[in-house]
Amino acid sequence: MADFADVAADIAQTDLDHALHNAKRVEFTSYFDCEECGTEIPEQRRRLGSVTLCIGCQSALEAKQKHFRG
């Protein structure tokens, strides 16, 4: 019979396995041009990975999401 520590360890391992599996599926595509306004995205920002918006458009998106979060 498993004790609480064994059950907790099994749950933690399952969560870790799922997180690792999901991390492998993430695409790290960085665009050279902002998909919203078309301006060039600086190289330093593209190095972050999965960047599709310039700083201005990303800031505007985050401000809009914060405003309408409810």
N, C-alpha and C positions, 0 to 999 in steps of 0.2 A: 504494500500500500504506500502510495506516494504521500510525502508530507507537504506542508505549505511551501517550503523552500523549493522543492522539486517542481511543484506546479508553477510557481513564480518564475523559475528558471526556464521552464518550457515555454511559458508565455513570452518572456523576454526574448528568447531565441527565435520564436516565430515572428515576433514584431521586427527583429533585426533582419531576418531572412526576407521579409516582405519589403522592408526599406531598401535593402541592397538590390533586390530584384527591380524595384521601381526606379532606383538611381541609374541602373544600367539602361533603362528604356528612354531616359531623357536625352533629347537631341540638343547638342550644344552648337547650334547654328547661329552665327552672328552675321547680320546683314551689314553691308557697307553704307547703304542709304536708308534713311528713316522711312518706314513703310507708311507713315502718316503724311509727312510734309515733303519728303524726298531729299532733304539735306544730308550731307555726308556725316556719318557717325564717327567721332574721333577714335583713333586706334586704341587708346587707353580704355575707352568705354567698351569697345568690341571685345577686348581681352576678357571681360567678365563672362562672356559666353551667353548664348540665347538672347542677345540684345537685338531688338527689332525697331526700337524708337530712339530718337535723339533725346538729349536731356530735357529740352523744352517740352516736347510732346509727352514724355514719360511723366514729367512733373505735372503737366496739365491733366493727364489721365488719373494720376494719384489724387490730385486735388478734387477732381470730379467724383471719384469713388468715395473719398472721405466725406464730401458734402452730401452725397445721396445714400450713405450707408444706412441711415435710419436706425 
